[in-house]
Amino acid sequence: MKGTVDGFEVIVDPARKFTVDILTKNGNLKVFNELKSWNNFSSVFEKQFTKQFSNYLKNIEDLGQLKYLFEGKGRYIKTSGNFDAAKGFLKSDIAKALKNNKDEVISSLGNNPDKMIKLFGDTELSDDLIDLFVEKNFTKIFEVIY
């Protein structure tokens, strides 16, 4: 995490009862840091993750304001120093979660077509656009830490 810690469990959107694990500031930029200690993305985690992630997309202006840190364990553990496999599993699981819960993304961002276009390149969200978004932005947003 870069910057200075501005708070823990900070309420971002009271109407949606939405909090961030750690809020940091990097200059004037607020950065929302989420910490995950999951062995994998179960179907329950998929829905929760997509809802939370969509809330962040709604509340940020730049993807540099968003950081997810996953503990390297379970499916995301490095084996024999193979970081690429763990990252590949995480990237695949994130894309799958977003595709399986597209309605949540659309619901969060649907009233803001400019943001949909900025993030996904279109106001209609397809599986291909989600794959492209995750591929393009994975290293900016997600990290497996050991």
Contacts in CASP RR format, 6 or more apart in sequence:
PFRMAT RR
TARGET T0000
AUTHOR 0000-0000-0000
METHOD contacts of the structure
MODEL  1
MKGTVDGFEVIVDPARKFTVDILTKNGNLKVFNELKSWNNFSSVFEKQFT
KQFSNYLKNIEDLGQLKYLFEGKGRYIKTSGNFDAAKGFLKSDIAKALKN
NKDEVISSLGNNPDKMIKLFGDTELSDDLIDLFVEKNFTKIFEVIY
1 22 0 8 1.000
1 24 0 8 1.000
1 31 0 8 1.000
1 33 0 8 1.000
1 67 0 8 1.000
1 69 0 8 1.000
2 24 0 8 1.000
2 26 0 8 1.000
2 31 0 8 1.000
3 24 0 8 1.000
3 25 0 8 1.000
3 26 0 8 1.000
3 27 0 8 1.000
3 31 0 8 1.000
4 24 0 8 1.000
4 25 0 8 1.000
5 22 0 8 1.000
5 23 0 8 1.000
5 24 0 8 1.000
6 23 0 8 1.000
6 24 0 8 1.000
6 25 0 8 1.000
6 30 0 8 1.000
7 22 0 8 1.000
7 23 0 8 1.000
8 21 0 8 1.000
8 22 0 8 1.000
8 23 0 8 1.000
9 19 0 8 1.000
9 20 0 8 1.000
9 21 0 8 1.000
10 19 0 8 1.000
10 20 0 8 1.000
10 23 0 8 1.000
11 18 0 8 1.000
11 19 0 8 1.000
12 18 0 8 1.000
12 19 0 8 1.000
12 20 0 8 1.000
12 32 0 8 1.000
12 55 0 8 1.000
12 56 0 8 1.000
12 59 0 8 1.000
13 55 0 8 1.000
13 58 0 8 1.000
13 59 0 8 1.000
16 55 0 8 1.000
18 52 0 8 1.000
18 55 0 8 1.000
18 59 0 8 1.000
20 32 0 8 1.000
20 33 0 8 1.000
20 34 0 8 1.000
20 56 0 8 1.000
21 33 0 8 1.000
21 34 0 8 1.000
21 35 0 8 1.000
22 33 0 8 1.000
22 35 0 8 1.000
23 30 0 8 1.000
23 31 0 8 1.000
23 32 0 8 1.000
23 33 0 8 1.000
24 30 0 8 1.000
24 31 0 8 1.000
24 33 0 8 1.000
25 31 0 8 1.000
29 62 0 8 1.000
29 64 0 8 1.000
29 65 0 8 1.000
30 65 0 8 1.000
31 64 0 8 1.000
31 65 0 8 1.000
31 66 0 8 1.000
31 67 0 8 1.000
32 56 0 8 1.000
32 59 0 8 1.000
32 60 0 8 1.000
32 65 0 8 1.000
32 66 0 8 1.000
32 67 0 8 1.000
33 67 0 8 1.000
33 68 0 8 1.000
33 69 0 8 1.000
34 52 0 8 1.000
34 56 0 8 1.000
34 67 0 8 1.000
34 68 0 8 1.000
34 69 0 8 1.000
35 69 0 8 1.000
35 71 0 8 1.000
36 68 0 8 1.000
36 69 0 8 1.000
36 70 0 8 1.000
36 71 0 8 1.000
37 70 0 8 1.000
37 71 0 8 1.000
37 73 0 8 1.000
38 45 0 8 1.000
38 70 0 8 1.000
38 71 0 8 1.000
38 76 0 8 1.000
39 73 0 8 1.000
39 74 0 8 1.000
39 75 0 8 1.000
39 76 0 8 1.000
40 74 0 8 1.000
40 75 0 8 1.000
40 76 0 8 1.000
40 93 0 8 1.000
41 49 0 8 1.000
41 93 0 8 1.000
41 94 0 8 1.000
41 96 0 8 1.000
41 97 0 8 1.000
45 97 0 8 1.000
46 96 0 8 1.000
46 97 0 8 1.000
46 100 0 8 1.000
46 101 0 8 1.000
47 97 0 8 1.000
47 101 0 8 1.000
47 104 0 8 1.000
49 94 0 8 1.000
49 97 0 8 1.000
50 97 0 8 1.000
50 98 0 8 1.000
50 100 0 8 1.000
50 101 0 8 1.000
50 104 0 8 1.000
50 105 0 8 1.000
51 101 0 8 1.000
51 104 0 8 1.000
51 108 0 8 1.000
53 68 0 8 1.000
53 98 0 8 1.000
53 105 0 8 1.000
54 104 0 8 1.000
54 105 0 8 1.000
54 107 0 8 1.000
54 108 0 8 1.000
54 109 0 8 1.000
55 108 0 8 1.000
56 66 0 8 1.000
57 66 0 8 1.000
57 105 0 8 1.000
57 108 0 8 1.000
57 109 0 8 1.000
57 115 0 8 1.000
57 119 0 8 1.000
58 108 0 8 1.000
58 109 0 8 1.000
58 112 0 8 1.000
58 115 0 8 1.000
60 66 0 8 1.000
63 119 0 8 1.000
63 137 0 8 1.000
63 140 0 8 1.000
63 141 0 8 1.000
64 140 0 8 1.000
64 141 0 8 1.000
66 141 0 8 1.000
67 141 0 8 1.000
67 143 0 8 1.000
68 141 0 8 1.000
68 142 0 8 1.000
68 143 0 8 1.000
69 143 0 8 1.000
69 145 0 8 1.000
70 76 0 8 1.000
70 90 0 8 1.000
70 142 0 8 1.000
70 143 0 8 1.000
70 144 0 8 1.000
70 145 0 8 1.000
71 144 0 8 1.000
71 145 0 8 1.000
72 78 0 8 1.000
72 86 0 8 1.000
72 144 0 8 1.000
72 145 0 8 1.000
72 146 0 8 1.000
75 86 0 8 1.000
75 89 0 8 1.000
75 90 0 8 1.000
75 93 0 8 1.000
76 86 0 8 1.000
76 89 0 8 1.000
76 90 0 8 1.000
76 144 0 8 1.000
77 86 0 8 1.000
78 85 0 8 1.000
78 86 0 8 1.000
78 144 0 8 1.000
78 146 0 8 1.000
79 85 0 8 1.000
83 144 0 8 1.000
86 144 0 8 1.000
87 138 0 8 1.000
87 144 0 8 1.000
90 142 0 8 1.000
90 144 0 8 1.000
91 134 0 8 1.000
91 135 0 8 1.000
91 138 0 8 1.000
91 142 0 8 1.000
94 134 0 8 1.000
94 138 0 8 1.000
94 142 0 8 1.000
95 130 0 8 1.000
95 131 0 8 1.000
95 134 0 8 1.000
98 105 0 8 1.000
98 130 0 8 1.000
98 133 0 8 1.000
98 134 0 8 1.000
99 127 0 8 1.000
99 130 0 8 1.000
99 131 0 8 1.000
102 125 0 8 1.000
102 130 0 8 1.000
105 125 0 8 1.000
106 125 0 8 1.000
109 115 0 8 1.000
109 116 0 8 1.000
109 119 0 8 1.000
110 116 0 8 1.000
110 123 0 8 1.000
113 123 0 8 1.000
116 122 0 8 1.000
116 123 0 8 1.000
116 125 0 8 1.000
117 123 0 8 1.000
119 133 0 8 1.000
120 129 0 8 1.000
120 130 0 8 1.000
120 132 0 8 1.000
120 133 0 8 1.000
121 129 0 8 1.000
122 129 0 8 1.000
END
